[in-house]
Amino acid sequence: MDPISLAVKAAFTAALHETLPQAVHDAVLEALPSAVRLASLPLLLTRAELAELTGWSLRKVDSMRQSGRLPYVRVGRAVRFRTSDVEALLDEARVAARVDADAA
């Protein structure tokens, strides 16, 4: 390997060792609130639990389920909602904050 390639490899390795721990730290901190929230919830929610958790009415939960917008699972005759499906639905509906050009 020529000296330039060795120098580039050494510089890249040094930069990686400096930035990777911070990048991993930042990624963990970003994912942690969602992971904690999901870990504290049951895997399957009743419609009443879902309504209470989201602030939706029972009628809205039923309407969203019947229209196909809200995935559900049948456990015998009971209808349950997977926590991960609800989280994904809420993530899809999330509206990002606008940054005002004058305020920035």
N, C-alpha and C positions, 0 to 999 in steps of 0.2 A: 504494500500500500504506500502511495507517495506521501510526502510530508504534508501537503495541503489537505489531502483526504483525512489524514490523521488529526490535523488541527481542527478541521470542520467537525469530525466525529467527536473530538474532545469537547469542543465548544457546545455542540448539540447536547451531549451527555450532561455537561455542567448546567446548561439552561433547563434541561428536563428535570434534573434533580432539584433545582431551585423552584420551578413553577408547578411541578406535579403535586407536591404535598398541599399547596394552597388550593389548587383546582379541586382536588379530592375533598378537602375540608369544605370548600364552598358548595360543592355538589351535595355533600351529606347534610349540611345545614339547610339547604334549600328543600331537600326531600324529607327531612325529619318531621316537620309539622304534619304533613299528610300521612306519613307512616304511623305516627303516634295516634292520630285521629282514627285511621282505619283499624289499627290494632285494638283500640278501645271500643269499637263497635262490633256487634254480632255479625256473623257472616251473612245471615239472612234477616231481613226486616219484615215485620207485618206492615200492612197498610197504615195502621194507626201509628206505629213507630216511625214510619217514613214521613207521614204527615207532620208529626211532632218535630222530627229532626229538621225538616226543610221549611216548615212553616206553611206548607201547602194544606189546603182543605182535603178532606177525604174524597170529596167530589172531584177535585183536580187530580188526585192520585188515580182514581178510577178512570177518569177521562183520558189521562195520558197512557194508562195501561191499555185501555180498549182501542185507542187510536194507533197503538204500536210504537209510540214515542218512548215508552218506558218499558224496558225488558223485564220479564218476571219469570219465576220458576213455580211450577206446581209441585207441592209436596202433598201427595194424596189429593184431597179436595181443596186444600188450603193454598192461597196465593202468597208467595213471598218474593221479596225484592233483594237481589244481591247488592251488598254494600258497594262492591267494586263497580257495578253497572250504574248505580246512582252517582257515585263519584265521577265516573266518566261522563255521564249526562250533564252534570253540573260544570265540569271542565269545558265541555263543548259549548255551553251556554254563556261561559264567562266572557265579559266584555272588558277589554283592556282599557286602562285609564289613558286618557288623552293628555298629552303634554302640551301646554299652551306655549307657543313660540315666544311670546312676550315674557312669560314667567321664567323661562329657561335661561 
